[in-house]
Structure formats: structure tokens, C-alpha cells
Amino acid sequence: MGKVDKGVKCMVKDCSNFAERSLSAEQVSKSSLSVEGDARRVYLCHEHYKQWKKETKKARELEHISY
């Protein structure tokens, strides 16, 4: 059972929703999301995960093609 299942909150500033996904801090730093704290893992709610996914779509596609 991970932290998301236990009910950790979203780490984006001014967001109090429960997290649905966890990403590395390096992945989230490539987007415009401002995260509270300095952690290795970042927990995002559904809305912010969707925003991150939309903002980094092109970069993720290019990274996948390079393999």
C-alpha cells in the first residue's frame, strides 16, 4: 500500500485535493506546476496530473521515440 492509497494530499500550491498519482520531481519540473516542498516524489491530484500530462505530451513522445 503506497502513500496515494493512504490518502496523501496533492503537493501543488493552493490545492487540497487528494492525490491520485505520484511522479518524480524531475518529471514535474518540466511543467509549469509549482510544487510545495523539496521532495523526490511529487503527488498530484486528478486535475493537476491532467495538466502535467497535457503540458509534457510532446516531450514525452520525443523521449519515447528515442528508444
Summary of the structure (lengths in Angstrom):
residues: 67
radius of gyration: 12.2
end to end distance: 31.4
largest distance: 37.2
contacts: 163
relative contact order: 0.22
helix: 40%
strand: 18%
